[in-house]
């Protein structure tokens, strides 16, 4: 259920917001890995979840670049016109 809400949030974001999100997540991932190697990370599962969130955002960006997916705001306005 949480993943579905996360994916909806990603799809509703603009391309610029997604690029900033990926950049922020990659920095967080680096910090998590650094903490893991210094034995300061309590929950190592956050690394896995961060990597997956990065992959989701990059997948949406590449789908938009390929024309397979449009931003949610555009599709909602198109549905309202019909």
Rosetta constraint file for C-alpha pairs under 8 A:
AtomPair CA 1 CA 5 HARMONIC 6.60 0.50
AtomPair CA 2 CA 6 HARMONIC 6.21 0.50
AtomPair CA 3 CA 7 HARMONIC 6.06 0.50
AtomPair CA 4 CA 8 HARMONIC 6.16 0.50
AtomPair CA 5 CA 9 HARMONIC 6.21 0.50
AtomPair CA 6 CA 10 HARMONIC 6.27 0.50
AtomPair CA 7 CA 11 HARMONIC 6.14 0.50
AtomPair CA 7 CA 56 HARMONIC 7.33 0.50
AtomPair CA 8 CA 12 HARMONIC 6.21 0.50
AtomPair CA 9 CA 13 HARMONIC 6.47 0.50
AtomPair CA 10 CA 18 HARMONIC 7.15 0.50
AtomPair CA 10 CA 56 HARMONIC 7.84 0.50
AtomPair CA 10 CA 57 HARMONIC 6.36 0.50
AtomPair CA 10 CA 60 HARMONIC 7.69 0.50
AtomPair CA 11 CA 60 HARMONIC 6.81 0.50
AtomPair CA 11 CA 71 HARMONIC 6.49 0.50
AtomPair CA 11 CA 72 HARMONIC 6.33 0.50
AtomPair CA 12 CA 71 HARMONIC 6.19 0.50
AtomPair CA 12 CA 72 HARMONIC 5.07 0.50
AtomPair CA 12 CA 73 HARMONIC 6.79 0.50
AtomPair CA 13 CA 17 HARMONIC 5.93 0.50
AtomPair CA 13 CA 18 HARMONIC 6.29 0.50
AtomPair CA 13 CA 71 HARMONIC 7.30 0.50
AtomPair CA 13 CA 72 HARMONIC 7.93 0.50
AtomPair CA 14 CA 18 HARMONIC 6.22 0.50
AtomPair CA 14 CA 71 HARMONIC 6.79 0.50
AtomPair CA 15 CA 19 HARMONIC 6.21 0.50
AtomPair CA 15 CA 61 HARMONIC 6.72 0.50
AtomPair CA 16 CA 20 HARMONIC 6.29 0.50
AtomPair CA 17 CA 21 HARMONIC 6.06 0.50
AtomPair CA 18 CA 22 HARMONIC 6.13 0.50
AtomPair CA 18 CA 57 HARMONIC 6.27 0.50
AtomPair CA 18 CA 58 HARMONIC 7.96 0.50
AtomPair CA 18 CA 61 HARMONIC 7.36 0.50
AtomPair CA 19 CA 23 HARMONIC 6.24 0.50
AtomPair CA 20 CA 24 HARMONIC 6.14 0.50
AtomPair CA 21 CA 25 HARMONIC 6.05 0.50
AtomPair CA 21 CA 57 HARMONIC 7.84 0.50
AtomPair CA 22 CA 26 HARMONIC 6.06 0.50
AtomPair CA 22 CA 54 HARMONIC 5.69 0.50
AtomPair CA 22 CA 57 HARMONIC 6.71 0.50
AtomPair CA 22 CA 58 HARMONIC 7.41 0.50
AtomPair CA 23 CA 27 HARMONIC 6.41 0.50
AtomPair CA 24 CA 28 HARMONIC 6.28 0.50
AtomPair CA 25 CA 29 HARMONIC 6.01 0.50
AtomPair CA 25 CA 50 HARMONIC 6.62 0.50
AtomPair CA 25 CA 53 HARMONIC 7.93 0.50
AtomPair CA 25 CA 54 HARMONIC 6.51 0.50
AtomPair CA 26 CA 30 HARMONIC 6.26 0.50
AtomPair CA 26 CA 54 HARMONIC 7.38 0.50
AtomPair CA 27 CA 31 HARMONIC 6.37 0.50
AtomPair CA 28 CA 32 HARMONIC 6.14 0.50
AtomPair CA 28 CA 50 HARMONIC 7.85 0.50
AtomPair CA 29 CA 33 HARMONIC 6.16 0.50
AtomPair CA 29 CA 47 HARMONIC 6.25 0.50
AtomPair CA 29 CA 50 HARMONIC 6.38 0.50
AtomPair CA 29 CA 51 HARMONIC 7.27 0.50
AtomPair CA 30 CA 34 HARMONIC 6.14 0.50
AtomPair CA 31 CA 35 HARMONIC 6.18 0.50
AtomPair CA 32 CA 36 HARMONIC 6.13 0.50
AtomPair CA 32 CA 41 HARMONIC 6.88 0.50
AtomPair CA 32 CA 46 HARMONIC 7.59 0.50
AtomPair CA 32 CA 47 HARMONIC 6.34 0.50
AtomPair CA 33 CA 37 HARMONIC 6.32 0.50
AtomPair CA 33 CA 47 HARMONIC 7.18 0.50
AtomPair CA 34 CA 38 HARMONIC 6.42 0.50
AtomPair CA 35 CA 39 HARMONIC 6.01 0.50
AtomPair CA 35 CA 40 HARMONIC 4.87 0.50
AtomPair CA 35 CA 41 HARMONIC 5.07 0.50
AtomPair CA 36 CA 40 HARMONIC 5.91 0.50
AtomPair CA 36 CA 41 HARMONIC 4.93 0.50
AtomPair CA 36 CA 44 HARMONIC 7.10 0.50
AtomPair CA 44 CA 48 HARMONIC 7.60 0.50
AtomPair CA 45 CA 49 HARMONIC 6.43 0.50
AtomPair CA 46 CA 50 HARMONIC 5.94 0.50
AtomPair CA 47 CA 51 HARMONIC 6.19 0.50
AtomPair CA 48 CA 52 HARMONIC 6.29 0.50
AtomPair CA 49 CA 53 HARMONIC 6.20 0.50
AtomPair CA 50 CA 54 HARMONIC 6.24 0.50
AtomPair CA 51 CA 55 HARMONIC 6.26 0.50
AtomPair CA 52 CA 56 HARMONIC 6.18 0.50
AtomPair CA 53 CA 57 HARMONIC 6.29 0.50
AtomPair CA 54 CA 58 HARMONIC 6.15 0.50
AtomPair CA 55 CA 59 HARMONIC 5.96 0.50
AtomPair CA 56 CA 60 HARMONIC 6.35 0.50
AtomPair CA 57 CA 61 HARMONIC 6.28 0.50
AtomPair CA 58 CA 62 HARMONIC 6.11 0.50
AtomPair CA 59 CA 63 HARMONIC 6.08 0.50
AtomPair CA 60 CA 64 HARMONIC 6.17 0.50
AtomPair CA 60 CA 69 HARMONIC 7.42 0.50
AtomPair CA 61 CA 65 HARMONIC 6.21 0.50
AtomPair CA 62 CA 66 HARMONIC 6.14 0.50
AtomPair CA 63 CA 67 HARMONIC 6.13 0.50
AtomPair CA 63 CA 68 HARMONIC 5.06 0.50
AtomPair CA 63 CA 69 HARMONIC 5.42 0.50
AtomPair CA 64 CA 68 HARMONIC 5.80 0.50
AtomPair CA 64 CA 69 HARMONIC 4.81 0.50
AtomPair CA 64 CA 70 HARMONIC 5.81 0.50
AtomPair CA 64 CA 71 HARMONIC 7.74 0.50
AtomPair CA 70 CA 74 HARMONIC 6.87 0.50
AtomPair CA 70 CA 75 HARMONIC 6.84 0.50
AtomPair CA 71 CA 75 HARMONIC 6.65 0.50
AtomPair CA 72 CA 76 HARMONIC 6.10 0.50
AtomPair CA 73 CA 77 HARMONIC 6.36 0.50
AtomPair CA 74 CA 78 HARMONIC 6.29 0.50
AtomPair CA 75 CA 79 HARMONIC 6.16 0.50
AtomPair CA 76 CA 80 HARMONIC 6.22 0.50
AtomPair CA 77 CA 81 HARMONIC 6.39 0.50
AtomPair CA 78 CA 82 HARMONIC 6.69 0.50
